Amino acid sequence: MAASAAKSPQRIVDELQHNIATYGAREFLFVDSLINGKIKQLTGWTTAVIAQGLDIRWHANAILSPKNTAELLQTMRDAGCMRLWYGLESGSSPVLKDMRKLADVARIEQNLRDTHAAGIYVTCYMFVGYPTETEADFQASLDFLERNHASIDSILPSICYIGEGTTLDEKQAAYGLVGGRVDWQNENSTPALREARYAQLVAFAERARHRGASPRPG
């Protein structure tokens, strides 16, 4: 489905019903940067889906947030949510703070446990090589993943690059970045170091997949 950010809960339910009636669709991917950006909207349409007995399955990107209560996540699952992709990115609180993300690691861990407990398949985006990431920060990410492996069903690793027009792009001078958007370097990071950490993260993700891959639908 198209992005839901500007739609009312009833409009979202109407579109779901239209696709069910017109195309026989029962599985949906919400093309939205974060399904839980507006909790009132999310609660409204998921509650309506349950009340109207719509038999659907859906998947979406979501943000890790204190607003992700166990009750909300269970409502989402009861409304057909099968999988959430979380932009975890790092397990280091200082790096998360630099990214302007939720940096309360304990809260993040609770989000993941509650999502998994609700029966929702958990995928975490992770990337290595943020300009402020030190070796200790990278190890904190690996430790985080190891500590929470029972709540994470899959990991999608990537390498940090400088996207045009992003906050990172605007902070190149502040972070002491030199070079291109992909092969940049500073006092904390070089392309070779990022590649090495990426290889470690990929290997970790592969071991985790074989160790505890979830049989739940993804």
SEDOBA-580336 format. One record per atom (N, C-alpha, C): residue in one letter; atom name; x, y, z. Coordinates in steps of 0.001 Angstrom, whole numbers, m for minus. Atoms other than C-alpha are relative to their C-alpha. Layout:
BEGIN
> resn name c1 c2 c3
> A CA X Y Z
...
This chain:
BEGIN
> resn name c1 c2 c3
> M N 833 m1195 0
> M CA 0 0 0
> M C 868 1245 0
> A N m730 m1254 30
> A CA 1034 3596 m524
> A C 183 520 1415
> A N m287 m578 m1304
> A CA 2380 5694 2328
> A C m1274 437 704
> S N 1223 m242 m750
> S CA m159 6108 5100
> S C 55 1263 843
> A N m238 m1100 m932
> A CA 1230 9231 6795
> A C m1125 1022 35
> A N 997 m1073 37
> A CA m1514 11627 5637
> A C m1430 m535 m21
> K N 1330 599 139
> K CA m4460 9212 5677
> K C m658 m243 1353
> S N 752 282 m1216
> S CA m7169 8824 8263
> S C m66 m1512 203
> P N 135 1436 m233
> P CA m7607 5424 9933
> P C m1074 m637 m882
> Q N 1075 565 811
> Q CA m10895 4901 8069
> Q C 401 m96 m1460
> R N m462 39 1390
> R CA m9272 5749 4727
> R C 903 m1215 m229
> I N m886 1160 128
> I CA m6625 3080 5332
> I C m825 m1291 m37
> V N 853 1189 m29
> V CA m9292 490 6217
> V C m790 m120 m1296
> D N 743 13 1259
> D CA m11339 1474 3144
> D C 870 m503 m1143
> E N m902 439 1066
> E CA m8302 953 904
> E C 304 m1493 132
> L N m215 1431 m208
> L CA m7615 m2423 2461
> L C m1203 m797 m504
> Q N 1222 685 432
> Q CA m11229 m3475 1897
> Q C m154 41 m1512
> H N 82 m117 1462
> H CA m11109 m2193 m1690
> H C 913 m1015 m678
> N N m941 939 607
> N CA m8008 m4264 m2476
> N C m400 m1450 224
> I N 500 1350 m255
> I CA m9542 m7321 m861
> I C m1135 m332 m963
> A N 1180 238 842
> A CA m12810 m6968 m2784
> A C 339 m7 m1478
> T N m299 m156 1429
> T CA m11267 m5938 m6119
> T C 1029 m1011 m496
> Y N m1111 832 469
> Y CA m8095 m8033 m6298
> Y C 179 m1293 793
> G N m162 1179 m840
> G CA m8538 m10679 m3622
> G C 1272 38 817
> A N m1257 m142 m736
> A CA m5467 m9302 m1894
> A C m203 m299 1482
> R N 46 283 m1430
> R CA m4762 m10585 1585
> R C 1312 346 689
> E N m1305 m314 m574
> E CA m1119 m9618 2068
> E C 445 1363 m511
> F N m301 m1381 345
> F CA 98 m6020 2139
> F C 1360 414 556
> L N m1229 m647 m430
> L CA 3405 m4161 2329
> L C m270 1494 51
> F N 222 m1433 m131
> F CA 3027 m648 3691
> F C 1267 737 m411
> V N m1141 m755 508
> V CA 5317 1636 1705
> V C 45 1330 748
> D N m49 m1142 m902
> D CA 5926 4044 4552
> D C 1323 m86 742
> S N m1291 43 m679
> S CA 9182 5057 6204
> S C m128 m548 1413
> L N 232 574 m1325
> L CA 7680 4181 9598
> L C m1489 m66 284
> I N 1427 246 m187
> I CA 4285 2653 10250
> I C m500 578 1313
> N N 396 m471 m1331
> N CA 4283 3839 13858
> N C 387 1454 252
> G N m320 m1412 m157
> G CA 5079 7477 13203
> G C m1118 779 670
> K N 1164 m633 m624
> K CA 1563 8433 14293
> K C m785 m1085 718
> I N 569 1089 m787
> I CA 408 6178 17105
> I C m1530 20 m15
> K N 1465 m93 m8
> K CA m3193 7458 17183
> K C m573 m559 m1294
> Q N 443 511 1297
> Q CA m3580 6724 13477
> Q C 151 m1519 m72
> L N m269 1437 38
> L CA m1988 3282 13803
> L C m985 m767 869
> T N 944 654 m899
> T CA m4132 2350 16783
> T C m1407 m3 m587
> G N 1340 m115 565
> G CA m7238 3577 14979
> G C m288 m1028 m1075
> W N 319 914 1107
> W CA m6929 1513 11828
> W C 230 m1468 362
> T N m189 1406 m387
> T CA m5537 m1642 13451
> T C m1177 m485 848
> T N 1172 355 m795
> T CA m8386 m1607 15956
> T C m1211 m248 m891
> A N 1115 160 936
> A CA m10857 m1187 13082
> A C 130 m1291 m799
> V N m226 1257 732
> V CA m9283 m4089 11168
> V C m448 m1184 849
> I N 405 1080 m903
> I CA m9789 m6317 14197
> I C m1516 m28 161
> A N 1448 m89 m228
> A CA m13357 m5081 14814
> A C m790 m483 m1205
> Q N 713 383 1221
> Q CA m14320 m5672 11180
> Q C 385 m1381 m499
> G N m356 1372 341
> G CA m12682 m9068 11049
> G C 707 m163 m1334
> L N m721 116 1269
> L CA m10462 m8347 8037
> L C 1110 m1033 129
> D N m986 1078 m22
> D CA m8363 m11426 7309
> D C 1170 393 m893
> I N m1138 m489 783
> I CA m5076 m9838 6208
> I C 1305 m292 725
> R N m1360 68 m526
> R CA m1329 m10110 6683
> R C 727 1221 m541
> W N m707 m1177 498
> W CA 912 m7063 6467
> W C 1378 152 642
> H N m1393 m194 m374
> H CA 4520 m5928 6813
> H C 326 1488 m143
> A N m288 m1428 53
> A CA 6061 m2511 7429
> A C 1322 331 676
> N N m1126 m566 m721
> N CA 9048 m434 8485
> N C m524 689 1251
> A N 425 m638 m1248
> A CA 8900 892 12040
> A C 1206 594 713
> I N m1047 m625 m784
> I CA 10863 3049 14430
> I C m24 m570 1414
> L N m94 405 m1389
> L CA 12107 1895 17820
> L C m334 1209 862
> S N 526 m1157 m718
> S CA 10289 4098 20302
> S C m592 m410 1340
> P N 660 281 m1270
> P CA 9075 4307 23907
> P C m1506 m192 m158
> K N 1438 117 246
> K CA 5585 4476 22384
> K C m403 m1391 m483
> N N 293 1372 430
> N CA 5864 878 21167
> N C m288 m875 1217
> T N 349 794 m1180
> T CA 4056 m656 24104
> T C m313 m1434 m397
> A N 352 1396 254
> A CA 3457 m4364 24428
> A C m1438 m106 m482
> E N 1419 16 392
> E CA m275 m3651 24099
> E C m172 419 m1454
> L N 88 m454 1392
> L CA 181 m1722 20844
> L C 497 m1078 m951
> L N m568 1030 869
> L CA 2370 m4430 19345
> L C m915 m1215 m103
> Q N 932 1125 54
> Q CA m134 m7130 20273
> Q C m1208 348 m850
> T N 1103 m442 857
> T CA m2908 m5086 18661
> T C 398 m68 m1465
> M N m492 64 1378
> M CA m803 m4793 15514
> M C 27 m1446 m491
> R N m44 1413 405
> R CA m248 m8554 15461
> R C m1406 m550 m203
> D N 1383 465 130
> D CA m3954 m9218 16032
> D C m656 552 m1264
> A N 530 m604 1223
> A CA m4630 m6911 13063
> A C 705 m522 m1245
> G N m633 632 1158
> G CA m2389 m9039 10835
> G C 1454 326 m238
> C N m1414 m329 196
> C CA 1114 m7606 11283
> C C 847 m1261 153
> M N m833 1190 m14
> M CA 3563 m10360 10420
> M C 1478 315 174
> R N m1433 m314 m31
> R CA 6876 m8523 10155
> R C 205 1502 105
> L N m419 m1391 m93
> L CA 8485 m5239 11177
> L C 1494 89 m281
> W N m1400 m307 238
> W CA 11756 m3871 9845
> W C 354 1214 855
> Y N m418 m1087 m883
> Y CA 13418 m1760 12548
> Y C 1355 561 m448
> G N m1279 m640 287
> G CA 16169 765 11798
> G C 845 92 1253
> L N m824 22 m1211
> L CA 18328 m285 14734
> L C 1312 732 m253
> E N m1227 m610 504
> E CA 21572 677 12918
> E C 1230 m259 870
> S N m1153 187 m880
> S CA 23833 384 15987
> S C m478 m449 1375
> G N 313 380 m1362
> G CA 23920 m1135 19449
> G C 746 848 1008
> S N m763 m901 m854
> S CA 26066 1681 20826
> S C m817 1240 318
> S N 788 m1168 m403
> S CA 24240 4346 22811
> S C 609 1315 m489
> P N m576 m1254 505
> P CA 26753 7131 21934
> P C m207 195 m1502
> V N 199 m116 1449
> V CA 26501 6365 18212
> V C m1469 274 m322
> L N 1425 m241 211
> L CA 22706 6195 18351
> L C m355 1445 324
> K N 242 m1399 m366
> K CA 22708 9570 20078
> K C 496 924 m1100
> D N m524 m806 1109
> D CA 24901 11001 17310
> D C m918 m70 m1212
> M N 935 170 1110
> M CA 22384 9627 14806
> M C m1360 647 270
> R N 1279 m574 m437
> R CA 19575 11365 16713
> R C m1104 m1053 27
> K N 955 1088 m149
> K CA 17904 8035 17319
> K C m221 m279 1485
> L N 201 451 m1367
> L CA 16495 6453 20453
> L C 1303 m636 482
> A N m1300 459 m473
> A CA 19678 5923 22477
> A C m85 m760 1318
> D N 216 757 m1227
> D CA 18161 4160 25486
> D C 27 m1488 m357
> V N m177 1384 436
> V CA 19520 673 24868
> V C m960 m940 716
> A N 934 860 m740
> A CA 17379 m881 27595
> A C m1400 83 m592
> R N 1320 m179 620
> R CA 14251 586 25983
> R C m62 m693 m1355
> I N m58 668 1302
> I CA 15315 m685 22572
> I C m141 m1505 186
> E N 69 1438 m254
> E CA 15826 m4161 23963
> E C m1419 m414 386
> Q N 1373 307 m378
> Q CA 12352 m4056 25517
> Q C m912 18 m1214
> N N 769 m49 1247
> N CA 10875 m3014 22151
> N C 139 m1300 m775
> L N m247 1220 765
> L CA 12483 m6001 20485
> L C m630 m1217 666
> R N 609 1127 m717
> R CA 11373 m8429 23182
> R C m1520 19 m144
> D N 1458 m105 86
> D CA 7800 m7121 23092
> D C m498 m319 m1411
> T N 388 291 1382
> T CA 7666 m7298 19292
> T C 44 m1499 m252
> H N m149 1447 179
> H CA 8941 m10853 19270
> H C m1068 m756 777
> A N 995 679 m836
> A CA 6618 m11856 22119
> A C m1395 97 m585
> A N 1310 m164 632
> A CA 3650 m10524 20153
> A C m178 m940 m1193
> G N 78 907 1139
> G CA 4485 m12999 17379
> G C 317 664 m1320
> I N m384 m738 1207
> I CA 5846 m10432 14910
> I C 1461 m297 m316
> Y N m1365 296 450
> Y CA 8934 m11337 12888
> Y C 810 1291 24
> V N m815 m1200 m202
> V CA 11717 m8879 13759
> V C 1229 m22 m904
> T N m1199 m196 807
> T CA 14244 m7694 11182
> T C 615 1332 388
> C N m693 m1228 m380
> C CA 16864 m5118 12157
> C C 994 415 m1079
> Y N m1020 m590 857
> Y CA 18729 m2875 9741
> Y C 1180 402 890
> M N m1212 m379 m721
> M CA 22321 m2458 10947
> M C 1012 524 m1006
> F N m1111 m363 881
> F CA 25159 m516 9412
> F C 1240 328 822
> V N m1278 m229 m659
> V CA 28824 m131 10255
> V C 642 1251 m580
> G N m815 m1079 513
> G CA 31145 2822 9983
> G C m570 1393 109
> Y N 411 m1388 m204
> Y CA 29201 5822 11212
> Y C 1246 785 426
> P N m1249 m737 m235
> P CA 31818 8615 11463
> P C 487 36 1447
> T N m436 m21 m1404
> T CA 31847 8556 15276
> T C 162 m1402 585
> E N m96 1374 m507
> E CA 31891 4753 15557
> E C 1451 m399 225
> T N m1328 509 m351
> T CA 34982 3497 17366
> T C m46 m1527 33
> E N m31 1454 m117
> E CA 36109 m104 17758
> E C m865 m448 1175
> A N 826 330 m1163
> A CA 34441 m94 21171
> A C m1482 86 m340
> D N 1401 m131 410
> D CA 31180 1106 19607
> D C m420 m1178 m874
> F N 323 1139 857
> F CA 31319 m1612 16969
> F C m153 m1263 831
> Q N 125 1169 m877
> Q CA 31922 m4212 19650
> Q C m1291 56 800
> A N 1271 m156 m724
> A CA 28937 m2782 21556
> A C m1164 m470 m870
> S N 1053 470 913
> S CA 26817 m3483 18468
> S C m31 m1520 m51
> L N m47 1464 24
> L CA 28002 m7077 18281
> L C m507 m580 1314
> D N 463 464 m1311
> D CA 27417 m7492 22012
> D C m1515 135 116
> F N 1443 m220 m31
> F CA 23927 m6026 21633
> F C m719 m1104 m764
> L N 638 1030 822
> L CA 23059 m8471 18860
> L C 86 m1371 673
> E N m153 1281 m689
> E CA 24421 m11408 20830
> E C m958 m75 1188
> R N 842 m41 m1200
> R CA 22540 m10365 23951
> R C m1481 m128 m334
> N N 1416 m51 380
> N CA 19264 m9958 22058
> N C m344 m928 m1154
> H N 221 852 1168
> H CA 19554 m12740 19488
> H C m1337 m734 46
> A N 1266 731 m93
> A CA 16433 m14471 20817
> A C m1191 848 m433
> S N 1100 m897 386
> S CA 14335 m11398 19947
> S C 129 525 m1419
> I N m244 m498 1360
> I CA 15826 m10702 16500
> I C 18 m1184 m954
> D N 107 1123 938
> D CA 14841 m12981 13623
> D C 955 106 m1175
> S N m952 m163 1091
> S CA 17071 m11494 10939
> S C 634 1384 74
> I N m768 m1241 6
> I CA 19674 m8768 10411
> I C 341 344 m1444
> L N m366 m475 1331
> L CA 20220 m6677 7277
> L C 1166 979 132
> P N m1173 m859 m188
> P CA 23787 m5293 7371
> P C 267 891 m1215
> S N m441 m881 1081
> S CA 25111 m2369 5325
> S C 1151 859 513
> I N m1129 m867 m327
> I CA 27968 144 5252
> I C m434 1457 m122
> C N 364 m1417 m2
> C CA 27618 3830 6060
> C C 642 732 m1179
> Y N m511 m896 1037
> Y CA 27959 6162 3097
> Y C m687 1347 172
> I N 516 m1358 m182
> I CA 27257 9874 2764
> I C m1051 283 m1070
> G N 1082 m290 928
> G CA 23866 10382 1149
> G C m134 1497 m232
> E N 105 m1414 338
> E CA 23430 13666 m659
> E C m1202 638 695
> G N 1069 m734 m654
> G CA 21392 16175 1335
> G C m372 m523 1383
> T N 311 556 m1320
> T CA 21403 14068 4517
> T C 678 824 1093
> T N m643 m663 m1130
> T CA 22338 15288 7985
> T C 1487 m299 19
> L N m1411 383 46
> L CA 25588 13373 7625
> L C 741 807 m1059
> D N m584 m816 1064
> D CA 26268 15234 4381
> D C 285 1411 516
> E N m142 m1351 m528
> E CA 25764 18542 6170
> E C 1068 90 1087
> K N m957 11 m1101
> K CA 28104 17491 8989
> K C 1377 m523 m400
> Q N m1284 543 440
> Q CA 31056 16395 6863
> Q C 1180 708 660
> A N m1114 m762 m590
> A CA 33283 19181 8155
> A C 99 m269 1498
> A N 3 228 m1444
> A CA 32229 18641 11775
> A C 580 m1366 349
> Y N m507 1346 m250
> Y CA 33085 14940 11495
> Y C 1391 m224 m606
> G N m1333 114 575
> G CA 36343 15628 9672
> G C 90 m966 m1156
> L N 31 960 1103
> L CA 35324 13625 6620
> L C 728 545 m1224
> V N m667 m334 1255
> V CA 37512 13664 3504
> V C m193 m1155 m967
> G N 192 1044 999
> G CA 37153 11781 241
> G C m1392 47 m578
> G N 1297 63 663
> G CA 34082 10692 m1682
> G C m1111 m446 934
> R N 1170 369 m802
> R CA 30620 9739 m521
> R C 59 m1450 472
> V N m132 1414 m376
> V CA 31514 6039 m417
> V C 1359 m276 646
> D N m1342 306 m501
> D CA 35283 6049 171
> D C 529 1062 974
> W N m400 m1020 m978
> W CA 35321 8800 2813
> W C 798 m622 1142
> Q N m701 453 m1192
> Q CA 37539 8581 5853
> Q C 139 1153 987
> N N m328 m970 m1033
> N CA 38248 10359 9117
> N C 850 m695 1047
> E N m888 591 m998
> E CA 40148 9690 12327
> E C m507 m1317 552
> N N 580 1236 m529
> N CA 37758 6875 13288
> N C m170 m1095 m1040
> S N 447 975 1004
> S CA 37152 5183 9965
> S C 701 174 m1337
> T N m513 40 1369
> T CA 38607 4184 6603
> T C m851 m989 m787
> P N 769 984 789
> P CA 36999 2271 3716
> P C 373 m1437 343
> A N m433 1371 m320
> A CA 39101 m796 4573
> A C m534 m452 1351
> L N 513 351 m1326
> L CA 38048 m693 8208
> L C m1497 m289 m63
> R N 1442 234 122
> R CA 34381 m407 7256
> R C m287 m1323 m686
> E N 182 1283 685
> E CA 34679 m3335 4880
> E C 268 m1163 953
> A N m336 1072 m942
> A CA 36298 m5429 7612
> A C m1113 m171 1034
> R N 1088 87 m973
> R CA 33576 m4580 10120
> R C m1277 m538 m645
> Y N 1170 511 721
> Y CA 30903 m5235 7516
> Y C 82 m1516 m136
> A N m180 1450 141
> A CA 32358 m8692 6890
> A C m277 m699 1339
> Q N 273 578 m1317
> Q CA 32232 m9376 10645
> Q C m1500 m20 288
> L N 1431 m84 m259
> L CA 28615 m8215 10837
> L C m774 m995 m856
> V N 651 968 888
> V CA 27603 m10323 7838
> V C 193 m1412 543
> A N m276 1330 m555
> A CA 29276 m13370 9379
> A C m831 m238 1250
> F N 820 124 m1204
> F CA 27502 m12702 12672
> F C m1452 m260 m372
> A N 1396 153 426
> A CA 24145 m12355 10897
> A C m243 m1406 m544
> E N 140 1345 564
> E CA 24740 m15641 9065
> E C m9 m1054 1106
> R N m18 948 m1117
> R CA 25620 m17478 12273
> R C m1318 63 770
> A N 1258 m168 m727
> A CA 22540 m16023 13957
> A C m1150 m647 m758
> R N 1063 584 814
> R CA 20367 m17150 11053
> R C m35 m1512 158
> H N m52 1454 m131
> H CA 21543 m20726 11339
> H C m296 m449 1431
> R N 179 371 m1398
> R CA 21420 m20706 15129
> R C m1447 99 444
> G N 1340 m217 m556
> G CA 17956 m19314 15696
> G C m995 556 m972
> A N 950 m514 978
> A CA 16089 m18611 12491
> A C m1428 m360 414
> S N 1363 217 m447
> S CA 12414 m18197 13300
> S C m836 m669 m1077
> P N 869 637 980
> P CA 9870 m20457 11612
> P C m1224 838 m344
> R N 1188 m811 249
> R CA 7317 m17659 11709
> R C 65 624 m1386
> P N 3 m590 1330
> P CA 6229 m16169 8386
> P C 746 1317 m30
> G N m733 m1249 126
> G CA 8491 m13371 7184
> G C m322 709 m1277
